[in-house]
Protein backbone atom coordinates (compact mmCIF):
# COMPACT_ATOMS: atom_id res chain seq x y z
CA UNK A 1 0.00 0.00 0.00
CA UNK A 2 1.17 3.58 -0.56
CA UNK A 3 2.48 5.68 2.31
CA UNK A 4 -0.41 6.87 4.48
CA UNK A 5 0.17 10.61 4.10
CA UNK A 6 1.27 10.44 0.49
CA UNK A 7 4.65 10.99 -1.09
CA UNK A 8 6.59 13.94 -2.40
CA UNK A 9 9.75 16.00 -2.44
CA UNK A 10 10.74 19.15 -0.60
CA UNK A 11 13.21 21.37 -2.44
CA UNK A 12 15.08 24.30 -0.93
CA UNK A 13 18.22 25.43 0.84
CA UNK A 14 19.69 24.01 4.03
CA UNK A 15 18.79 26.09 7.08
CA UNK A 16 20.61 23.88 9.59
CA UNK A 17 21.30 20.21 10.29
CA UNK A 18 22.21 17.97 13.24
CA UNK A 19 22.04 14.43 14.63
CA UNK A 20 19.64 13.70 17.49
CA UNK A 21 21.21 13.76 20.93
CA UNK A 22 21.62 10.37 22.69
CA UNK A 23 18.91 11.17 25.24
CA UNK A 24 16.26 11.77 22.56
CA UNK A 25 17.14 9.19 19.92
CA UNK A 26 15.09 6.06 19.32
CA UNK A 27 15.91 2.68 17.81
CA UNK A 28 17.00 4.29 14.55
CA UNK A 29 18.36 7.76 15.41
CA UNK A 30 17.48 10.55 13.00
CA UNK A 31 19.64 13.07 11.25
CA UNK A 32 17.69 16.34 10.99
CA UNK A 33 17.95 18.61 7.97
CA UNK A 34 15.84 21.76 8.15
CA UNK A 35 15.08 22.98 4.64
CA UNK A 36 14.15 26.60 3.91
CA UNK A 37 11.33 27.00 1.36
CA UNK A 38 8.89 29.80 0.46
CA UNK A 39 6.28 27.91 2.54
CA UNK A 40 8.47 27.86 5.65
CA UNK A 41 11.09 25.58 7.21
CA UNK A 42 10.60 21.86 6.59
CA UNK A 43 11.95 19.47 9.20
CA UNK A 44 13.34 16.42 7.39
CA UNK A 45 14.40 13.39 9.44
CA UNK A 46 16.59 10.62 8.05
CA UNK A 47 17.68 7.33 9.64
CA UNK A 48 21.46 7.09 9.36
CA UNK A 49 22.32 4.65 12.14
CA UNK A 50 20.71 1.86 14.13
CA UNK A 51 20.52 0.92 17.81
CA UNK A 52 19.02 -2.48 16.91
CA UNK A 53 20.09 -5.69 15.16
CA UNK A 54 18.43 -4.35 12.00
CA UNK A 55 21.16 -2.24 10.49
CA UNK A 56 21.00 0.45 7.84
CA UNK A 57 22.64 0.22 4.43
CA UNK A 58 23.53 3.17 2.24
CA UNK A 59 24.41 4.03 -1.32
CA UNK A 60 26.10 7.20 -2.49
CA UNK A 61 25.98 8.30 -6.11
CA UNK A 62 28.58 10.98 -6.72
CA UNK A 63 27.51 12.10 -10.19
CA UNK A 64 23.90 11.58 -11.15
CA UNK A 65 22.92 11.97 -14.80
CA UNK A 66 20.81 15.13 -14.62
CA UNK A 67 18.56 14.29 -17.57
CA UNK A 68 16.99 11.49 -15.49
CA UNK A 69 15.96 14.03 -12.83
CA UNK A 70 14.73 16.91 -14.98
CA UNK A 71 11.19 16.65 -13.54
CA UNK A 72 12.61 17.45 -10.10
CA UNK A 73 15.38 19.91 -10.93
CA UNK A 74 12.99 22.07 -12.96
CA UNK A 75 10.62 22.54 -10.00
CA UNK A 76 10.73 25.67 -7.82
CA UNK A 77 11.60 25.50 -4.13
CA UNK A 78 8.82 24.16 -1.94
CA UNK A 79 6.99 20.89 -1.33
CA UNK A 80 5.69 19.00 -4.34
CA UNK A 81 3.42 15.93 -4.10
CA UNK A 82 4.50 13.21 -6.52
CA UNK A 83 2.48 10.45 -8.10
CA UNK A 84 3.99 7.02 -7.56
CA UNK A 85 5.00 6.37 -11.15
CA UNK A 86 8.01 6.66 -13.46
CA UNK A 87 6.88 9.97 -15.00
CA UNK A 88 6.42 12.16 -11.92
CA UNK A 89 10.03 12.38 -10.74
CA UNK A 90 9.44 9.87 -7.94
CA UNK A 91 12.32 7.67 -6.80
CA UNK A 92 12.44 3.89 -7.01
CA UNK A 93 15.79 2.40 -6.04
CA UNK A 94 15.13 -0.72 -8.11
CA UNK A 95 13.50 0.77 -11.23
CA UNK A 96 14.70 4.37 -11.67
CA UNK A 97 17.13 4.54 -14.63
CA UNK A 98 19.26 7.14 -12.85
CA UNK A 99 19.66 5.01 -9.72
CA UNK A 100 19.56 1.30 -10.52
CA UNK A 101 22.83 -0.40 -11.37
CA UNK A 102 24.92 2.51 -10.05
CA UNK A 103 27.01 2.02 -6.91
CA UNK A 104 26.83 -0.76 -4.34
CA UNK A 105 25.04 -0.79 -1.00
CA UNK A 106 27.29 -0.61 2.06
CA UNK A 107 26.60 -1.14 5.79
CA UNK A 108 26.57 1.71 8.27
CA UNK A 109 28.79 1.44 11.35
CA UNK A 110 27.23 4.14 13.53
CA UNK A 111 29.33 7.04 12.28
CA UNK A 112 30.25 6.58 8.62
CA UNK A 113 26.95 7.68 7.06
CA UNK A 114 26.65 10.63 9.42
CA UNK A 115 30.10 11.85 8.37
CA UNK A 116 29.17 11.30 4.74
CA UNK A 117 25.96 13.30 5.10
CA UNK A 118 27.83 16.18 6.72
CA UNK A 119 30.33 16.20 3.87
CA UNK A 120 27.57 16.33 1.26
CA UNK A 121 25.87 19.22 3.04
CA UNK A 122 28.96 21.41 2.71
CA UNK A 123 28.63 23.97 -0.08
CA UNK A 124 25.33 22.46 -1.32
CA UNK A 125 23.35 24.98 -3.35
CA UNK A 126 19.97 23.24 -3.28
CA UNK A 127 18.70 20.07 -1.65
CA UNK A 128 15.86 17.73 -2.63
CA UNK A 129 14.50 15.39 0.04
CA UNK A 130 12.00 12.69 -0.94
CA UNK A 131 9.66 10.94 1.47
CA UNK A 132 6.33 11.07 3.28
CA UNK A 133 5.04 14.43 4.53
CA UNK A 134 4.10 14.87 8.17
CA UNK A 135 0.40 14.60 8.96
CA UNK A 136 0.73 17.87 10.92
CA UNK A 137 3.19 20.69 10.36
CA UNK A 138 5.94 21.03 7.80
CA UNK A 139 8.18 18.03 7.58
CA UNK A 140 9.26 14.87 5.76
CA UNK A 141 9.99 11.41 7.16
CA UNK A 142 10.33 7.89 5.74
CA UNK A 143 13.37 9.19 3.86
CA UNK A 144 14.54 5.69 2.96
CA UNK A 145 13.52 2.77 0.77
CA UNK A 146 9.77 2.17 1.13
CA UNK A 147 9.39 -1.25 -0.48
CA UNK A 148 10.77 -4.74 -0.05
CA UNK A 149 9.81 -5.22 3.60
CA UNK A 150 9.12 -8.84 4.51
CA UNK A 151 5.47 -9.87 4.26
CA UNK A 152 4.03 -10.00 7.77
CA UNK A 153 6.41 -7.40 9.19
CA UNK A 154 5.06 -4.23 10.77
CA UNK A 155 6.33 -2.17 7.81
CA UNK A 156 5.00 -4.42 5.04
CA UNK A 157 1.80 -2.39 4.81
CA UNK A 158 3.84 0.50 3.40
CA UNK A 159 5.36 -1.55 0.56
CA UNK A 160 4.80 0.07 -2.83
CA UNK A 161 6.88 1.01 -5.85
CA UNK A 162 7.93 4.53 -6.93
CA UNK A 163 7.80 6.01 -3.43
CA UNK A 164 11.33 5.60 -2.08
CA UNK A 165 12.81 8.35 0.06
CA UNK A 166 16.24 9.82 -0.46
CA UNK A 167 18.37 12.96 -0.56
CA UNK A 168 19.75 14.69 -3.65
CA UNK A 169 22.34 17.46 -3.50
CA UNK A 170 22.78 20.09 -6.21
CA UNK A 171 26.10 21.96 -6.39
CA UNK A 172 27.42 24.94 -8.35
CA UNK A 173 31.00 25.04 -7.03
CA UNK A 174 33.68 23.94 -7.58
CA UNK A 175 31.74 22.39 -10.47
CA UNK A 176 28.13 21.77 -11.32
CA UNK A 177 27.05 18.32 -10.23
CA UNK A 178 24.20 16.33 -8.75
CA UNK A 179 24.74 13.69 -6.04
CA UNK A 180 22.54 11.40 -3.97
CA UNK A 181 22.66 9.62 -0.63
CA UNK A 182 20.16 6.76 -0.30
CA UNK A 183 19.39 4.45 2.61
CA UNK A 184 17.53 1.23 3.28
CA UNK A 185 17.18 -1.27 6.11
CA UNK A 186 19.23 -4.41 5.58
CA UNK A 187 16.16 -6.67 5.62
CA UNK A 188 14.52 -4.88 2.69
CA UNK A 189 14.71 -6.84 -0.54
CA UNK A 190 16.11 -5.32 -3.74
CA UNK A 191 13.92 -7.68 -5.76
CA UNK A 192 10.26 -6.62 -5.56
CA UNK A 193 7.07 -7.16 -7.55
CA UNK A 194 4.78 -4.45 -8.92
CA UNK A 195 3.23 -3.99 -5.47
CA UNK A 196 6.62 -3.46 -3.83
CA UNK A 197 6.54 -6.86 -2.12
CA UNK A 198 9.71 -8.96 -1.90
CA UNK A 199 9.92 -11.75 -4.46
Secondary structure, DSSP 8 states (H G I E B T S, - for coil): ---TT--EEEEEEEEEEEE--TTT--SS-EEEEEEEETTEEEEEEEE---SSSS-EEEEEESS--GGGGHHHHTS-SEEEE--SSTTTT---TTT-TTTTTSS--EE--SSHHHHHHHHHHTT-SEEEEEEEE-SSSSEEE--S--S---TTSTTGGG--SS---EEEEEE-SSS-EEEEEEEEETTS-S-B-TTS-B-
